[in-house]
Amino acid sequence: MKKVLGRVDKIDFPELHLNNIDVKIDTGAYTSAIHCSKIREEDGKLYCVFESKGHPNFNGKAVTFENYSLTDVKSSNGYKENRYKIKTTTIFFGKSYKINLTLSTRDDMKFPVLIGRQFLRQKFLVDVDLENQSFNHTSNEYSHSIS
């Protein structure tokens, strides 16, 4: 049975050293995207820094990717942009999932991460009246296990 997500949540990206990151569940977007600053490619490796003034849980740690690609992403206003794409792991409802993320500058956006249809399909349903379903589920599980 598919789990139900709300329109926003807080999730972890353990391989990126990012915890309790605000995400917007965006069924209008095909791909998922994460805010990344200071992206550079050198000697077949991609170097990224996940830091943002507006998003304090972005800790400023540098992460290196050996496996990455470039992909075209069409924005909601119709512009095509060529972005780096990485594969990493994310946690929803205490379970680990592989996810493809495109790297984008989202400093001016309320949410540093968008979760799109490509990731959501065949795993989750979205109820726009709900919020933080995964975060609340995981917090409740954790509080029960320590009491």
Steps between C-alpha positions, in 0.01 A plus 500: 500500500627848413582742781328840496716813491382855555599804296813565710722291726837482675732219391861385525767451235757294697765481225489880467518550881168690489229443763148638551505673163182680394365352178209593278315206349442621145284280279532763227875439474635189329850507650607563858740785573722607789657837572874492451754778494861502383476221243818418311611215281865401505690186395183298446355588840224736604556715809200660673435700814160475664466834678234765505428809709127437484520132593697450824497118478719528191828456686753627244676164469670427170397178328681331210322289238676259269176390335295780349356606167354801321132522418263753346231630735207709380387751763140596565548813287611290202876562507733207448800481726787251492565380857720254679316194627612284793372183660476485878288359781209658683292387796118502500302337782823352640573317173792567267435574130730574207425835336626696199546870576588780264723770649353848487538839664189528715620764749207724413248218542313418820587129469857388426374167361222406257386139485354426156285233333792287381579416864141498634344265245420148614609587856284781639166675474478874566224666705545878477304551824777327700849606610810327642358147484840329485657732758212455747496123446874473562486733804214298652685172441812644661314635804330161554831316483664713774210506747 
